[in-house]
Amino acid sequence: MKRLVTEVLRLDEFNEEKMDEKIEYASILEHKVTFHFRDGHSETKEYLDKRIGTLWTEERRIKQTKAIREGRRWKNHVKKSNNDSRNSEQVYGSTD
């Protein structure tokens, strides 16, 4: 976003004060950012969606799928057993 602001303001480097001074707000739709300036005009810039991180290898994908399935099995096992001792309060009866 800073790169787009720098481009639309025709600056050499990003400057937050100039951005606040010139731009009223920005709207984003799909891969386009429209900058709405305080003087009434607007400019639209396209951007690429850059995903941060590295792509998973097939080995990593298989390992993660296995871990998710095992976690689901454990969760289902706990639900089926319903052996939750945290809520087992002893009930006392009255003999009177």
N, C-alpha and C positions, 0 to 999 in steps of 0.2 A: 504494500500500500504506500509506503514511504517513497518507493521508486516512482509510482504513478503520480503522486502529489508533486514530486520534484519535476517530473516531465511536464505536467499540466501547468505548473507555475513557471516553467522555463528557468529553473534554478540549477546551479552547479552541484549543490548538495541540499539535503533536506533541511528545512528550517520551520520549526513548529510555530513560531511567532508569525511568520509570513503566511503560513497555512491558515491560522486562525483569523488573520487579518483579511484574507482574500476569499476563503471558501466558507460558505454558510453551512453546507452539509453535503454528503455524498450518498448516493443510492446505488445499490448493487442488484443487478438482475442477470442471471446466468453468468456469463463470463465478461460482463461489461460493468464498468463503474462510471456513473455519471456524477461529475462534480458540479454542484450548483453554487455559483459565485454570488457574493454579496451585491455585485453590481447588476444582477439579474440574468446574466448569460450562463450557459452551461456547456460543458465539454465532456465527451464520452471517450473512455479509453478501454481497450480490451486487455485482459490479462489471462495468463495461463495458470491453471490450478496446480501449484507445485506441492506435491505430497512429501512430507518430511519422513525420512527413515529409509531403510534398505528393504528391497524386495525379499520375500521369504523364498528360500529354496524349497524344492519338493520334499526334502528330508525334514525340514522345519515344519512344513505344513502338515505332514503325516504325524509328526510328534505332537503338535498342538491339537490336532483332531482327536488323537488317542487320549490326551489329557482331558479334553472337554468331555468325551464319552465316559471316561472313568469317573469324573466329577459328577456327571448326571446319574450314573449307577449308584454312587454313594448317597447322593441326595434322595433318590428313589428308595433306597434301602432304609434310610432313616425314616422317611415318611411311612413306609409299610410297617416297620417295627413299632412305631408309635410308643416307644419305650422311654418316654421323657420323664425322668425321675424328679425334675425340678418342680413339677406341679403336683406331686403326690403328697398331699397333706393327710395326716392321720385323722380319722373322724372318731370322736368320742361320743358314746351314747350315754344317756341318762338312765339310771336304774330306779329313779324315784317314781 
